[in-house]
Amino acid sequence: MNVASDLEARITYRKQLMIAEIVEHKKNSSRAGAAEAVDKLKDRLAELAHIVKAGMVAGWANVGPSATLRLEEWIAR
């Protein structure tokens, strides 16, 4: 597995976890802080979309070094 496909797999996995977390919070929306947690997760997903849009020209095989760094930082948070 090359670096780009590894990064893509890790991003996809983290994104799926975040979406599942949003769904879970929405199921339990009466819990304190659920709406705030959903908003934070949505903001992180929007940040990811921005990084991907700005850093990729023609797919995961062509991710630039600065975009790779930003994506690695995004995963780490």
Steps between C-alpha positions, in 0.01 A plus 500: 500500500650835404499814711208661314273196529593458867412863566174464307408188700572671833304811398206287383500300823512811720227666294275193540556503876405867517184446295401208724559724802274768351226242443535378858479853640191568292334185635567629851438865429345553840838451668675814613756614248379279213426793267835660580682172436323459164595855401867438589506178299337670202758779520782243495347327197467837325866569577589164345300582187683832470843337537414237240358754256800732532770234513409251230524558131416157359419264785686342786798405285583869457473634854757773549741504795326788676159333461647174630629683807164670558317167462737331744438782749124467445514127580709562810240731655 
